[in-house]
Amino acid sequence: MASHPSSSGSANGRTTHSNGSLTLGEITPESSFEANGSSSPSSSTYPTNGFIQPPYQNAHNEEVVSHLYHAGFQTGNYADTILHVHQNVYRLHAIILSRSPYLAHLMSTSPQTSGQRIIYVHLDHEPEVTQEGFAIALGYLYSAISLNLIRADNARAVLAGGCLLGGMEELCQYSYNVCRQSMSVETIGGWLEFVDTLPSPSDGTPTPNLPSTSVFGPYAQLLRDDVFRFLVVTLPEVLDVQRPHQEPASGPSGRDVLLQIYSRVPFELFKSAVESPTFLIGSDQARFKFAKDAIEIRKRSIARGLGAEETVVLAFGQSNFGSSAVHVTRKMRKRPLWKVNS
């Protein structure tokens, strides 16, 4: 016997944004006036001359969307699809989930043994897609109200969830903009760790194209480029590293802060940043001195752990390294070979 759709009033998904924790934002649904099986007013038998959109249409659409989000997504009323992800269970609606190409494929390929459709989303190999990020992206299928939940500390996870589900470019673009604006002296360390998880450059260019296998799709390349620009342009400006040397202040100088940050930059990105003509560090001599000081710090941290030896060269006269007179290299230390006497 087929089971009946759920109409339970409990919170859906058991995530951090449970019932009552949201502040509704303004929703602007599409202004289409077409109903199921009928034509729009402009193509109907009614005269189009002087047609005025009913004043209640937008208010009605907002009411419908709000009802879908609260009664459909948050409480799972009248659900026909059960979605399992992480340790959470969502009671949802196939017609809404079909907006996502990823979920539409799951629904069409998952065998069904009961009246309610059951699908499983496995995210073991997608660490960037967190429970919160997935829940916000999932809620966006029901309503743009989910945009109100995006913050600087969860935007990357929402972007990952949106890219995974697909069909929500506006959510992805909004999340990406929040990510880009969140880069600062305080947060750049986390962004460097993120960049280090992306495929390494292979062609020697500052920001090579990344494989499309990344869950972030084209946004992986955009975020890497943003981190690169932040390192070579924004940070030196914010820290005022080209200001003439003055007496030591109460705290570290801007140059010292920049050195500490560059000491944690993955090598390929470090090399590209130091050699970039857009790096706002001053003359070639200043760039060489900065790279040398940064490498000295890296010897005690990131380079040491990899067993690598990094060096910097300053070319005089005609440069052999393109537009930069400073060139950074790295070679792996050879492990000592032990002779075993027979």
N, C-alpha and C positions, 0 to 999 in steps of 0.2 A: 504494500500500500504506500502510495507516495506521501511523503511528509509535507506538511503545510509550511508555507513561508513564515519565517519568524517575525513576530511583532513585539518582541521583548523591548522594554524600555531601558535596559541596562546600557552602559557606555560601550561603544564599539571599539574593538581592538585593544582595550586596556592599556592605552598609551598615556603619555604625560598630558595630552590635551583632552581631558575628559569633559563630561557635560558641565556646562556652566563656567568653563575657564576661558571662553573666547569672547572677544569684543567684536561685534559685527562691524565690518567695514562697508563702505559703499560699493554696491555691485552694479555693473553696467552690462547687462546681458546683450546679446545681439538683438538688433531691432527688427529682425525678420517677423512678418505677420502671418507666415504660412502655417496652416494647421495640417494635421495628418490627412492626406488624400485630397486637399483642396488647394486652389490657386491663391496667390497673393491678391490683395485688393486691386492692384494695378492691372491684373490680367483677368479679373472677374467680369461679370455682366454689369456691375455697378459702374456708373460714370466715374472716370478718373479725374476729370476737370474739377479743380478746387477741392480734391480729396485732402482731408486733414486727418492726421494720425490721432486716434482716440487718446485723450489725455490720461486715461487710466492704464494704457498699455504697459508703459515702463514699470509702474507701480505693481501691476499684476505679475509681470515677469520676475521682478525682484522677490515678490512673495513666493512664487513657485520655486525659484532657485534656493531661497532661504529654507523653505520647507524640505526640499530635497536634501540639503546638507544636514539639517538638524535631525529630521525624522528618518532620512535614508542612510546618511553616512554615520552620524554620531551614535544613533541608537539602533540602527539596523532593522527598522520596522519593515515588514513584508519582504524580507530578503529572499532571493532565490539562488544565491551563490555564496558558498562558504570559502573564504580565502585564508590559508595558513601561511604565515611568514614569521620568521624568528620564533618567538614563543607566543605570538599573538594570533588570535582568531578574529576575523572580520566577517560580519554578516552583511553582504552587499547585493548589488543588483546588476545582472548581466548586461542590460541595455546601457547602463552607465559605464561599466567596465570596458565595454567594447570600444569606447573612445580611445583606449590605449591599445596600440598594435601588439604590444608585448602580451597584455592580458587577453586580448582577443584570440591570439594564437594559442595561449594556454587553454582557454575555454574550448576552443575548437579541436584540440588534440588530446584533452584529458578524458579518459573513459569515465562514464557516469554509471553509478549503480543504484542511485536513489532519485527521488524527485528533485532534491536540491543538488545543484552542481557544486563539486568540491575541487578546488585547485590549490596547488602548493607552489610557493615562490621560494626558491632556494638561493640564499645570498651568502653562502659560506665563502665564495670566492670573490665577493664584492664588498670588502671591508669599508669602503667609502659610503656605502648605502646603509645608514644607521636606521634603527627603529623609528626615531623621530623624523628623519628625513623622508623615509618611505611613507610614513603616515601622512605627512603634509602633502606630498606629491599625490598620494592616493585620494586624499580629500579634495584636491584640486579638480579631479574628474567630476566632482559633484558641484563645486562652486569655487569662484575666485576668492572667497572669504579666506581660503588657506593662505593667501599671500600675506595676511596680517600676522601669521605665525613665523615668518622668516626673519631671522636675526643674523647678526654677523657671525655668531658662534655655531649656527646650524646651516648657513646658506650653502656651503659646499656639499653637505650631505643631502640637502633638498635638491640641489643641482644634479647630483648623482642619481637620486631617485627619479627625478623628472626625465633625465636622459635614458634611464633604463626602461621606464614605462612608455615613453614616447608620446607623441600627439599633444604635447603641452609646451610649445615653444615659448609662449609668453612667460610661463612659470620659470623656465630655464633661463631666459634672458634676464628676468628680474633677479633670480638667485645669483646669476653670474655678476651682475652689476653690484650686488651687495658684497660678493666675494672681493671684487676688485677694489671697492671702496674701503674694505676692512683691512687692507694691507697697511701696516704701520711699523714703527720701530719695535713696538711691543709684540706684534703678531708675526713678524717676518720669519722668526725661527720656525714656527709651525708650517708656514708656507714652504720653507726650504726643505723640511722633512717630506712634505707632500710632493714637491718637484723631484726629490730623490727617488720616489717610488715609480715615477714615470720612466718609460724606456729611455735609455741613455742616448745622447747624440752619436751619430755614426759618420756624419759627413764633414765634421769640422765647422759647420756654420753655427752662428750664435744660437738660433732657435730652429732646429730642423723640424720638418714635418713629422708628426707622431703617427704610429699605426692606428687605424680606425678601430682596433680591438679594445681600446680603452673605453670604460663605461661612460666617460665624459664626452666621447665623440670629438667633434671639433673644438669643444670648450677646453679640452686638455691642452691643445696648442695655444689657445688664447690665454689661459691662466699661466702657462709657462712664459709666454711673452710678457705678460703683465709683471710677473715676478722679476724677470730680467730687467725691464724698464725701471722697476722700483729700485733695484740694486744699483744701476748705473747712473740714473738721473735723479729720481726723487730723494733717495737716501742722502746722497752728497749735498743736495740743496737743503734738505730739512736739517741736517747736522752741521751745515755751514763749514764743511771741511776745508774750503779754500781760504778761510779767513786767516789773516796773518797770525803767527804764533804769539800768544800773550802769556802773561804769568799764570801758572796753574790756578784754576778755580777750585771751588769746594768739591766738584765732581769731575768725572772723566771728560776729556775734550771730545768734540764731535768726531775727530779722526780716530781716537781710541775706541769709541763706540762702533764706528764703521769697521775698524780692524777686527773687533770681536765678532761682529756679524759675518764678515768675510772669512773668518777662520772656520765657520761652520758650513760654508757654501760647498755643495758637491763639486768635484774637481772640474768637470767639463763646463759647468756654469761659471765657476770661478775663473777659469781660463778665458772664456768668452767675454766675461764682464771686464776683467783687467785689460784685455787686449782691445776692447771696443773703443772706437774713436769717440763714442758718445759718453764715455765714462767721465763724469765731471770731477776730476781729481787734480787737474792742473797740468803742468808741463810733463814731458816724457821722463825727466829726472824725478819729478814728484810721483809719477805713476810707478816708476821702477822702485823707488824707495818704499812706497806703500805696499807693492806686491812682495818685496823682500821681507818687510816686517810681518805681513800677513802669513807668508809661508813659514816664517820662524815660529809663529803661534800654532799653525797647522801641524807642524812637526810633533807637537806635544799633544795633539788631539786627533783630528780626523785622518790625517795622513799616516800617523803612527799606527792607528788601528788597522789600516789597510796594508801596511808593510810597503808603503810607496815613498819614493824620494822625489820631491818637487823642487824645481829650480826656476829662476827667472833670469832672462838675458836682456840687456839693453844694447841695441844695435846703434852704432854711430854712423852718420852719413846716410847712404842709401840703405833703406831698410829691406831686409830679405823676407819680412813677415807681413807683407801687404801694407795696410795703412798705419799700422802700429809699429813703433820702434821697440816696444816691450813684448817679449815672447815668454810664455810660461810652458814648461814641459814637465812631464812626469814619467818616471820609469819604476818598475817594480823591482824591489830588492831580490836578488837571487838567494834562495835558501842554501845554506852550507851543505855540502855533500860529505857524508861520513864514510870513510873507508872501513870495511869490515874485513879483518884478517881471518883467513880460513885456518 
